[in-house]
Structures are given as structure tokens and as C-alpha cells.
Amino acid sequence: MPVTVVVGTQWGDEGKAKVIDLLAADHSHVVRYQGGHNAGHTVVVGSQRYALQLVPSGVLYPHVTPVIGNGVVVDLPTLFAEIDTLQSRGVSCERLRVSTLAHLIFPWHQRQDAISESLRGDARIGTTLKGIGPAYADKVRRIGVRAGDTRDRERFRTLVKERATQENTVFASLGEPLLDVDDVVERYDGFATRLAPHLADTVNLLHDALANGSSILLEGAQATFLDIDHGTYPFVTSSNPTAGGACAGSGLGPRDITRVVGIAKAYTTRVGSGPFPTELHGELADRIVEVGHEFGTVTGRRRRPGWLDLVMLRHAVRVNSLTDIALTKLDVLDDFDTIRVCVGYRLDGRTLDAYPDDAEVLARVECVYEDLAGWHQPLRACRKESDLPTEARKLIDLVERSTGVPVSVVGVGPEREDCVVREVTR
């Protein structure tokens, strides 16, 4: 049975949650495979707006089992705050499963994050200071604590106490305030009690579900160009949001995956530092931010806006083996006279054949644009392809011609039903 991967193709905030929510209706399991609670997903269902950080988007369907996979780093205070909020709004989280292999975030990770950013000065990465990077670093250093460690409470308490004490030694050497070790141990022991009914061997759970004929949706946080290996390093996240990371972060194998949907906004945004070839400034930038509500779900930070970049999107197709593209937030451009699309890069007078593998080179490229006429009408009522104005369809055609991949979904508004699903051959 099918396994679908949903991955962002830009720098995140492409509207993945809306597409995941749409696709989840036809899947039994929705699995988050990487990232931490720095990645906010917003889903609008009728008059209700849900801002999700760790809990997979499929939680809003009663038939879906939401799974936090082994590739995620989990902040337990955030997880339980999110569960409490959802349940207070009538959304059950009883079905939620958390991988025993997922690593946990602790207060020392957040302290490390803040110290690291402060030492960078003007070269700050722009991290959300939530401890995600340091938690992944501990995982790689083989000193992390995993969710499954909570099953043996005494051992878990010992592990937390040892790690907190070790970190206090480092903080003392830096002249930083010390953690209250006993308080950390007691608080996380309480979290361990709450976590117990959600813990599962999710790798075998997912393989058993496939063997029984279920379909699975794997959702990535962040996006292709924030990938630790393939993004604009060092302005990247600490994990692999790309489709290849879906296998490592879920335990499913490459041959299990049958579809890879890339999510792209009809324009581009970025949060934090790093090169951005199509970035806009001034009145036009403010207009996109205001109409598109381009502020971080988790942080509230203003996103940097720019035109759609098809050089990026072509590279995302390659890196992720995309089968189709969901083009979101087309309605944000409803009132624009001209819509610009970057179709190529030039550097020092020569055309580049591919997306640069160096962030410093990317910061110097000159964009080659194709200008399209705007459609000057609201798209939100469109439900089939023939409802879309000719000008909007020309933009879709340009995306397909440039990438060689069909556009299967077009987002025309914020709510669950505000989309056009196109019949395409993958």
C-alpha cells in the first residue's frame, strides 16, 4: 500500500500543514519524521484555527493515528501543552504515538542554544533558541536521552541527573547560572508518567500497518533548503527535512515510498539569516507579508518575502525525487498587476547551469525573471481547474514546464476546502 512523503521545497512555511491535512483524509497514519518544536504548522478547519508544533497534522481526523517518529527531537513540556490545548478544544490525542527511539530535549539544550547564538555576534544563524540543534548534537555525540529511556523510571532519573550535572560543570566554567538539577529531575519524571501511554515501537507499528493494507503519510518540518546537508549551510536546521530523511526518521525503507509531494508557495519566504536571491524589500514586500500573513506560527517573527524561484524548485525536484507539486497561497497574488518568477541565475555575466552548492555564491547571483500578468480576481471560490483564470493557469504551466513535474494541488485560500485538486499523471 502507498506511502506518501510531503516535503517543503523552499525555506519552510510553504503551507505544508494544509496539504497534509487534505491528504490525511485518505491515510491511516500521519508521521512526523524530523525536526522539533520550532516548526509550526497551521491548519484551518471552518472557523477553527489549529497551530501545531509537534503533534502531526493528521490528529484532526478521528481515523488517523498520528505518530512522532524516531527522527524527531521532542520537548516534553511543549508536547503536553499542545496535547492539553487540543483536548480542551475537543480534539482527542489518545491515538498519538511517540517513538521510543526519539531523542528528548532538556533545559540544558535551550541554554546551550542561547549561548551559542550569543557567541556568534553578527553571524547569528537565527535559531529559535528552543534547543533543537543541541539536542541533535547530543544524539550524534551519543550522549542523548531517548523517549524509550522513560520506561525504566529509576534509570531515567539517573540519566537526567547525570546529564544535568555534567552540563552544570560546563555552565559554571562559562560563568552561566546553574540548573536546579533536582527540579529538572522531578519535572521530567512527571513528564515520563504522562508519556507512558503514548510510547510505541513506531518502526514496527508502521511496517505492520503497511502489511495490513494501510496507507501512510510522512510529514517533514522545515524544508529542502534548510536541510543540514542540502540547504544554504550554515543557515540551516539540524536535521534532514528532504525526502531521504523520511526513511531515516520513520524506519520505513525507500522502496516503501510511492509518492513524494513537494509543497511550494506561489512566492517565497524565509525566516532568519541566509542568502535569498529573489528577496523583496519595501512596499511590495510589506504587501506580501500583510496579505499572506507571513509571520512565524511558533515565533511570530516576520518572514522575509520574495518572488517564486524556479531554480530552487528544480533543485528541490532533484534532491527529493518529487512526483508532483502542491502550489499554495496563489490567492495572495490576486491583486498584483505583475507577478515575477525567477527562471534562471546569472553570475558575473554567465548563466549558471544549476543551483549553487555554496551559500556565498548564492548570495551573489542575479535573477533572470519572467513576468506574468496578474488575474485581478479572487481565487478563493475556485474548486476545479476550469474555475482558475487564464493568467493563473499560465503561472501553473510555467512551474510545470520549468520543473518537469505536474502541479497536483493549487491552494486558493487558508481553509481545508480552499484548493483545486488537478487530475495529473505522476
Buried (B, 14 or more C-beta within 10 A) or exposed (E): BBBBBBBBBBBBBBBBBBBBBBBBEEBBBBBBBBBBBBBBBBBBEEEEEBEBBBBBBBBBBEEBBBBBBBBBBBBBEBBBBBBEBBEEEEBEBEBBBBBBBBBBBBBBBBBBBBBBBEEEEEEBBBBBBBBBBBBBBBBEEEEBBBBBBBBEEEEBBEBBBEBBBEBBEEBEEEEBEEBEBEEBBEBBBEBBEBBEEBBBBBBEBBBEBBEEEBBBBBBBBBBBBBBBEBBBBEBBBBBBBBBBBBBBBBBBEEEBBEBBBBBBBBBBBBBBBBBBBBBBEEEBBBBBBEBBEBBBBBBEBBBBBBBBBBBBBBBBBEBBBBBBBBBBBBBBBBEBEEBBBBBBBEEEEEEBEEBBEEBEBBEEBBBBBBEBBBBEEEBEEBBEBEEBBEBBBBBBEBBBEBBEBBBBBBBBBBBBEBBBEBEBEE
